Amino acid sequence: MTKQRLSLHAICPYFAMFPETFVREHVEAYSKKDDWVFDPFCGRGTTILESLLSGRNAAGSDINPVAFCVSRAKAERPTLDQVTERIAQLKEDYEQTCPDQWKKMRLALPPFFRRAFFASTLSELLFLRAVLKWRTDRAERFIAALILGSLHGEMDRSRAYFSNQMPRTICLKPDYSLRYWRDNELFPKKRRVFDMLRPKAECRLKDLPECHTGKVKMTDARRVSNHFPGLRKQIALVVTSPPYLNVTRYEEDQWLRLWFLGGEPRPTYGKVSKDDRHARASNYWKFIKESWAGLAPLLKDSARIVVRLGAIGLDEDELTRQLKTSVRAVFPRARLVLRPARSEIVGCQAQSFLPSSKGCLFEMDYVFAV
């Protein structure tokens, strides 16, 4: 019988995410109960959550605040009562504020925001952006993660999103979005954020299985051993998918979610990380090798590293050769446990909005014994 998908996995879509079945298969094959599983590029936290559900301990890191917020929300789950009570209090607090202050803030934002969101919806989002303590408070971090997952999406397919018509996985640039909405005569619909958050929380947290609590830190993969000193020589399995060579820039693609978490109201480049996209192969493989070196102090002698990887401009043989070289530069005795497996990428969501876009055509899966 196929295992039913846990709805918490889908709290927020993320570009280049692997499915939970990918994690489950490798966790069951290469670890045992209570082993530590780690992901140094944890993204939306699939490795962490699925490992916890499988009875393992799990930890991970990511340099992107969006990934940190979503992954930690899954790793450190509040109760449904805690979340719904906090949403109700936040709504009450918002209703006691002066509407004029949110109107002034709306008008001070770039034109993108006033076409992306209905006025009252944007006011509610601005309030939540200002007050949510997502870095330190477990319930408020979960609420922030719910908002990130609904901040933008396909208005024509679902009422679950707060925005005008947009992809749900990435946010396109403001000028392109404005042209698209004008050309297609699209306007945002009124969405009541607080009222929508309650059923969203219930969907993600109701009947959640008991499992361990995980650990997530916001840091560069090359420095993870400094941030997890208690896990030195403890990690039995790594399941990860590093940024692909010349495929996407996460800071740019997640700019609207980054804005909600306190960032600038426009796409930025290099403020979160200068390494989330490399166009030059030499720089990219240096980054990957340094990431393995940062991870090395945490691994047990018998550890396994599972990697899903893709690239633009490299064929299967070159990708495999370069990855093996990067791993063996840090783990000289590393060997491939299985023959690398290739899977085709059929399409991407952005093509609905940018039909001429071209991305990664295939991904490769590797398992190393180090």
BAGU-527238 format. One line per field, with one value per residue (C-alpha): x, y, z. Coordinates in Angstrom, 3 decimals, always signed. Layout:
N
X	(X	...)
Y	(Y	...)
Z	(Z	...)
END
This chain:
370
X	(+0.000	+1.320	+2.088	-0.235	+1.547	+1.825	+0.342	+3.006	+5.521	+3.612	+3.499	+5.618	+6.783	+10.434	+12.386	+14.311	+12.832	+13.090	+10.091	+9.778	+9.837	+13.416	+14.423	+12.444	+13.971	+17.533	+16.914	+15.512	+18.358	+21.333	+20.379	+18.654	+16.342	+17.781	+20.675	+21.446	+20.553	+21.795	+21.128	+23.516	+21.291	+17.976	+15.689	+12.114	+13.165	+12.097	+15.119	+14.641	+10.918	+10.921	+13.883	+12.098	+8.964	+11.109	+12.316	+15.693	+17.228	+17.643	+19.401	+20.188	+21.246	+20.572	+21.849	+18.536	+16.109	+13.104	+14.556	+15.532	+12.039	+10.205	+12.618	+12.724	+8.923	+8.825	+11.623	+10.198	+6.469	+4.079	+0.691	-2.397	-3.866	-0.764	-0.939	-4.690	-4.618	-1.758	-3.530	-6.634	-4.557	-2.728	-6.033	-7.321	-4.116	-4.353	-7.964	-6.904	-4.320	-4.944	-5.766	-4.000	-0.576	-0.944	-2.271	+0.846	+3.057	+1.170	+1.608	+5.315	+5.908	+6.812	+3.864	+4.315	+2.783	-0.368	-1.081	+0.050	-2.254	-5.696	-5.327	-6.733	-4.815	-1.577	-2.340	-2.743	+0.503	+2.340	+1.152	+2.236	+5.565	+6.147	+5.197	+5.957	+8.993	+9.780	+13.425	+12.739	+9.108	+7.994	+4.298	+4.994	+7.629	+5.041	+2.583	+5.294	+5.925	+2.197	+2.242	+5.345	+3.606	+0.549	+2.126	+1.962	+0.421	-2.007	-5.107	-6.931	-6.523	-7.007	-8.226	-5.448	-3.015	-2.953	-1.654	-2.535	-1.637	+1.928	+3.879	+3.690	+7.297	+9.212	+8.360	+9.072	+10.633	+8.384	+8.548	+7.731	+4.870	+3.344	+3.452	+1.927	-0.941	-1.605	-1.481	-3.894	-6.041	-5.458	-6.226	-5.769	-8.719	-9.547	-8.083	-8.623	-5.243	-6.094	-9.225	-7.288	-4.453	-6.606	-7.702	-4.199	-2.751	-5.325	-4.517	-0.779	-0.881	-3.994	-3.272	+0.476	+2.391	+4.595	+8.286	+11.551	+12.283	+14.982	+17.680	+18.028	+20.569	+20.809	+24.401	+26.675	+27.152	+30.910	+30.668	+28.121	+30.540	+31.041	+27.283	+26.634	+29.517	+27.411	+27.056	+30.762	+31.271	+27.530	+26.035	+25.341	+23.663	+23.558	+20.684	+21.017	+20.697	+23.186	+22.411	+22.732	+25.368	+24.000	+20.332	+18.702	+19.476	+17.451	+17.776	+16.240	+13.576	+12.493	+12.652	+9.017	+9.223	+12.506	+10.718	+8.071	+10.822	+12.223	+14.152	+14.011	+10.864	+12.728	+14.987	+18.482	+21.685	+24.468	+22.962	+21.874	+24.586	+27.068	+27.111	+23.496	+24.241	+27.552	+27.887	+31.574	+32.181	+35.544	+34.025	+31.066	+33.112	+35.336	+32.198	+30.940	+34.310	+34.441	+30.924	+31.986	+34.975	+32.695	+30.504	+33.313	+33.862	+30.234	+30.320	+30.816	+33.489	+30.841	+28.648	+26.850	+26.274	+23.259	+23.310	+20.808	+22.448	+21.839	+23.501	+23.225	+26.113	+27.441	+26.610	+26.067	+29.673	+31.221	+28.784	+29.624	+33.368	+33.384	+31.193	+33.380	+36.464	+34.936	+33.937	+37.260	+39.195	+37.736	+37.125	+39.971	+38.519	+35.019	+33.393	+30.110	+27.795	+25.398	+25.595	+24.515	+20.833	+19.509	+16.009	+14.620	+13.045	+9.823	+9.099	+8.982	+6.250	+7.911	+7.310	+3.623	+4.678	+7.939	+7.369	+10.846	+12.600	+15.121	+16.321	+17.998	+17.125	+18.098	+19.130	+21.534	+21.367	+24.535	+25.281	+28.813	+30.340	+32.928)
Y	(+0.000	+3.464	+5.604	+8.626	+11.910	+14.068	+17.492	+19.250	+18.463	+20.830	+23.847	+25.869	+24.973	+25.522	+25.444	+22.227	+20.267	+16.483	+14.373	+12.857	+9.360	+10.053	+10.742	+7.866	+5.262	+6.318	+6.828	+3.315	+1.865	+3.579	+4.369	+2.855	+4.145	+7.059	+7.609	+11.217	+12.357	+15.705	+18.057	+21.025	+22.511	+21.797	+23.988	+23.353	+20.677	+17.485	+15.500	+16.719	+16.061	+12.700	+11.510	+12.495	+10.669	+7.595	+7.535	+9.150	+12.261	+15.012	+18.330	+20.682	+24.113	+26.657	+30.163	+31.419	+32.812	+31.395	+27.888	+28.319	+29.476	+26.686	+23.910	+24.885	+25.180	+21.504	+20.463	+22.235	+21.847	+23.737	+22.304	+23.238	+24.936	+27.089	+28.242	+28.910	+30.813	+32.966	+33.658	+34.780	+37.109	+38.522	+39.250	+41.034	+43.066	+44.024	+45.197	+47.568	+49.302	+52.443	+51.669	+54.820	+53.530	+50.495	+52.694	+54.865	+51.798	+50.401	+53.627	+53.749	+50.357	+49.964	+49.667	+45.878	+45.405	+47.369	+45.237	+42.014	+42.245	+43.620	+46.662	+45.125	+41.897	+43.841	+45.724	+42.448	+41.123	+44.313	+43.969	+40.331	+41.165	+43.768	+41.701	+38.008	+36.819	+34.024	+33.697	+32.922	+31.922	+28.428	+29.209	+32.493	+30.824	+28.258	+31.050	+32.773	+29.515	+29.207	+32.732	+32.075	+29.081	+31.125	+34.486	+33.965	+31.407	+30.654	+32.715	+31.076	+27.589	+28.120	+30.586	+29.400	+32.160	+35.799	+37.298	+38.175	+35.504	+34.257	+31.011	+29.385	+28.148	+31.289	+34.978	+36.596	+40.049	+43.060	+44.636	+41.358	+40.661	+44.109	+43.696	+40.238	+41.460	+44.476	+42.503	+39.929	+42.451	+40.640	+42.183	+40.748	+39.322	+40.188	+37.600	+37.658	+36.515	+35.769	+33.834	+31.806	+30.970	+29.001	+26.249	+26.195	+25.486	+22.772	+21.144	+21.040	+20.098	+17.974	+14.295	+14.877	+11.728	+11.867	+12.147	+13.667	+17.393	+18.370	+21.030	+23.709	+26.526	+29.427	+29.211	+28.548	+24.844	+25.365	+26.270	+23.781	+21.968	+25.219	+25.537	+21.916	+21.106	+18.500	+16.476	+15.908	+12.304	+11.680	+11.906	+8.502	+9.744	+12.887	+13.327	+16.573	+18.461	+21.350	+24.320	+23.182	+24.664	+27.699	+26.797	+29.233	+32.056	+31.375	+34.907	+36.319	+33.635	+33.962	+37.758	+38.309	+35.751	+37.320	+40.688	+39.267	+38.055	+41.583	+41.956	+44.630	+45.191	+44.199	+41.396	+41.479	+39.749	+38.631	+39.907	+36.448	+34.417	+34.858	+31.094	+30.155	+30.292	+29.795	+30.170	+29.165	+25.475	+26.030	+28.295	+25.976	+22.851	+24.778	+25.726	+22.125	+20.785	+23.389	+22.381	+18.731	+19.920	+21.942	+18.885	+16.352	+16.831	+15.845	+12.497	+9.080	+6.897	+4.682	+7.522	+7.623	+10.741	+10.761	+13.560	+14.632	+17.014	+18.713	+21.341	+23.380	+22.883	+19.559	+16.104	+13.076	+11.842	+15.221	+15.871	+12.484	+12.964	+16.390	+15.345	+12.306	+14.521	+17.003	+14.245	+12.406	+15.636	+15.613	+11.872	+10.112	+6.631	+7.551	+5.157	+5.045	+2.487	+2.391	+3.214	+6.876	+7.101	+9.653	+11.140	+13.543	+16.848	+17.126	+20.832	+23.627	+25.868	+29.044	+27.960	+28.844	+32.468	+32.480	+30.019	+30.621	+29.716	+26.901	+25.030	+21.901	+18.896	+16.054	+15.204	+12.562	+10.592	+9.379	+7.399	+7.617	+5.599	+7.817)
Z	(+0.000	-0.902	+2.126	+2.348	+1.889	+4.982	+4.253	+6.323	+3.561	+1.249	+3.583	+1.141	-2.389	-3.200	-6.435	-7.259	-4.358	-4.289	-3.196	+0.259	-1.281	-2.426	+1.176	+2.653	+0.349	+1.168	+4.886	+5.159	+3.078	+4.744	+8.342	+11.344	+14.074	+16.091	+13.658	+12.745	+9.209	+7.921	+4.999	+4.564	+1.808	+3.484	+1.329	+2.392	+4.917	+3.164	+4.384	+7.943	+8.242	+6.460	+8.540	+11.746	+10.625	+9.982	+13.586	+12.957	+14.438	+11.872	+11.425	+8.597	+7.504	+4.791	+4.243	+2.821	+5.447	+3.552	+3.667	+7.315	+8.310	+6.475	+7.457	+11.116	+11.185	+10.178	+12.515	+15.593	+15.225	+17.547	+18.499	+16.524	+19.603	+20.013	+16.392	+16.245	+19.536	+18.288	+14.965	+16.881	+19.084	+16.073	+14.342	+17.442	+17.682	+14.009	+14.338	+17.100	+14.902	+12.896	+9.228	+8.085	+9.110	+6.807	+3.998	+4.244	+4.157	+1.142	-0.789	+0.052	-1.576	-5.271	-7.736	-7.930	-4.477	-5.189	-8.256	-6.601	-3.561	-2.746	-0.484	+2.715	+2.084	+1.776	+5.010	+6.883	+5.399	+6.355	+9.940	+10.135	+8.514	+11.233	+14.285	+13.654	+15.637	+13.197	+14.209	+17.876	+18.465	+17.423	+16.819	+15.033	+12.854	+11.807	+10.967	+8.905	+7.039	+6.284	+4.877	+2.768	+1.218	+0.304	-0.450	-4.218	-6.541	-9.358	-8.630	-11.542	-10.063	-6.346	-3.740	-1.416	-2.450	-1.370	-4.620	-8.160	-10.725	-10.117	-10.020	-6.606	-6.553	-7.566	-7.786	-11.128	-11.349	-10.664	-14.150	-15.885	-13.455	-13.972	-17.765	-17.512	-15.326	-17.531	-20.766	-19.335	-17.410	-14.117	-10.741	-7.232	-5.341	-1.746	+0.598	+4.364	+5.600	+9.245	+8.330	+5.751	+8.136	+10.578	+8.154	+6.676	+10.129	+10.743	+7.398	+8.156	+11.850	+12.389	+13.124	+12.846	+13.897	+16.973	+16.101	+17.260	+17.100	+14.612	+14.530	+11.831	+11.647	+9.202	+8.021	+5.080	+4.326	+4.485	+8.171	+9.479	+11.786	+13.727	+14.254	+15.235	+17.626	+19.409	+16.207	+15.513	+14.357	+14.813	+11.303	+9.742	+6.564	+4.448	+1.978	+0.075	-3.187	-3.528	-5.801	-9.410	-11.706	-13.570	-13.028	-10.611	-8.195	-5.051	-3.709	-6.873	-7.228	-3.577	-3.409	-2.371	+0.427	+1.506	+1.600	+3.925	+6.256	+6.469	+3.218	+0.561	-1.600	-4.772	-5.998	-4.532	-5.561	-3.266	-0.016	+1.104	-0.617	-3.444	-3.992	-4.716	-8.439	-10.204	-13.976	-14.072	-13.474	-11.769	-9.111	-8.682	-7.993	-5.599	-3.666	-3.658	-2.460	+0.312	+1.358	+1.753	+3.787	+6.079	+6.587	+7.108	+10.893	+11.550	+9.725	+11.242	+9.669	+8.073	+6.784	+3.442	+1.323	-1.002	-3.568	-6.211	-8.670	-12.007	-14.162	-17.326	-19.715	-18.387	-19.717	-17.488	-17.643	-16.843	-13.994	-12.496	-12.901	-11.327	-8.381	-7.677	-7.779	-5.318	-2.882	-3.064	-2.511	+1.014	+1.500	-0.358	+0.215	-0.955	-3.407	-5.273	-3.694	-6.638	-10.312	-10.763	-11.732	-14.203	-14.292	-16.875	-15.859	-17.823	-17.299	-14.779	-13.459	-14.704	-18.299	-17.867	-17.347	-19.332	-22.216	-23.621	-20.360	-20.492	-17.468	-16.285	-18.468	-16.134	-12.583	-11.341	-8.092	-6.343	-3.171	-1.745	+1.066	+2.758)
END
